[in-house]
Amino acid sequence: MAFIYPVNRDPDAQRIAWLSSEWSEKVTYCKEYCEQIGLGCDFTFGTLWPFGGTFVNDQDRTKIFGDPDFKQPLRLSWTHPDTGNVLNHLDRQAFERYARTMGTALKPALSTASTSALFCDSWEVETRRIWTDGFDTEFEQRFGYDLKPYMENIYSDGNEGPRYDYMKLVSDYVITNFYQPYTEACHQLGAISRVQCAGSPTDLISAYSRVDVPETEAMLYDPNFSKIVASAAALGEKPIISSETFTCLYGFPRVHFMEEQTADLKLVADALFANGVNQILWHGMPYNPAGIDTIYFYATVHVGRRGKLLKELPSFNHYLTRVSQIMQKGQAYSQIAVYLPLEDAWIAGEYPPELQMPWSWGEYELRYPQLPAEVKGYHPLWINQEFLQKGEVHNQLLHCGDQIFGALYLDVNYLDHLSLQAILQLARQGLPIYLAKLPQEPGMKKNSAYQKLLQELLALPNVSRNQLHEILYVPPMIKGEDIPDFWCRREQSDYYLFFSHPNSQNVKYPISYGQSFTEKSISRKIQINLNGFNREYELVFEPYQSILLKYDEKGQIIPVDIKFIPEVPRKE
């Protein structure tokens, strides 16, 4: 349940007061009714996005450097036309005051029989020169110099060192003072946290690993971005990876409204499944009173009676449920970890104009990194500094969370000295490591031992700069030409392999109307190397179909029936 602006925005209209006892009673009634009819019911932890409201005072509002009068209003919230303040997401005490107010109002609904998630949407706080009281003092203590002279032009060429250090501290502030206490507050209320860390100025893997249900979004984020979310979930041992799905499918704000085609939606859903998502959440129409089908949201698909999706909704939802349930079995399975190029993104600063969007300007969002094609068959996952530091090597295998990797792959221009130290420690213990290039140290002040550590790493026999096969002796789990996008889960000795239809590979925002249209079957010959067996198999993708296989302990390949045939889409 999302508490966004009321349908009737007339300021003189009678409206339940925000967070009043009457409001709490209505919300609790809704939760209890959902329980009666077998529906789960989650709640947003505020009104609109991002967190904020009329009860957030000026002391707790978000800040930017150099403008003490800056105020980011929370527009079109429940209290419209009153705007209120956006919360300072870098201040733990400000969040705790906010959480006490929201928690008191939601507690009756959260005290019913079933457990709800409290939802935090993607980051919509102003990030350019984001700031908070005491940030400069903490920065100087940590990095040994005054940041303030660099802040006015922190995103300009020549400021790469201070920019990296600034982003590193911002990330720590957001994770420590917002995402971590957010999950703690959810637990104190008897709820779990469901969070889109996307867009936040953070180390995304560390941020996503702090929440109970990491969530992505499509199509305002391309499905490939979901692999960062799913990697964080695997490293943080989070079983569910959800997606707010079908937002702005054909463009923003609303294109082909009420004409959405199920085959196009399936194209997106299958791309998400192949990038680790295992729980699809519809971004559908808002609440409509009985007999009304005309209230809609500007960024959604229409699932009402007048929409084109109506006839196929039950069978399509059955398909989404069937695949999600199977892909929630066990844990994600990967053979190789790839270092996420976070330092490169923080150093780069702004995206070039052609990659920017009205809601996206900075490389820190990590919208476009791609896993290396040469390791696709090993089903790689992203990894970061935190989990390298936590990892342990046993028998040349890296153990992180519920993952066991056979090697670490690095292809980055910059590598933090703490990451280098962690990698060297793992390499000394025998972990195979591949360096596609020699990295440089980011940051303003350099570590005097950096080059020595790098040379020591390169001298180890289990570290290669030439060919991956020199150090990685296990065959890839999937071998073949032009391997489709796939995701692998392991449940004890059984493996589940979801291969998305080749047309869903690298789906980009926005998709074109009828982009899913296809008439011919597509075949891919592969070898599957798991459980000590090498099995040849031909993937035959019928039009609009993806493939789900179960591979058991005896090396038997068992197709799982997930067939769903949508209506043939109409192209633009």
PyMOL commands that set and color helices and strands:
alter all, ss='L'
color gray80, all
select helices_A, chain A and resi 21-36+58-60+92-110+135-143+148-151+160-188+204-208+223-235+262-273+310-326+342-348+353-355+363-365+373-378+385-390+417-428+450-458+468-470+502-504
alter helices_A, ss='H'
color red, helices_A
select strands_A, chain A and resi 43-44+52-53+63-64+85-86+117-120+130-131+192-195+213-218+242-245+279-282+331-332+337-339+381-383+392-394+397-400+403-405+408-410+433-435+463-464+478-480+486-491+494-499+522-530+533-541+547-551+557-560
alter strands_A, ss='S'
color yellow, strands_A
deselect
rebuild
show_as cartoon
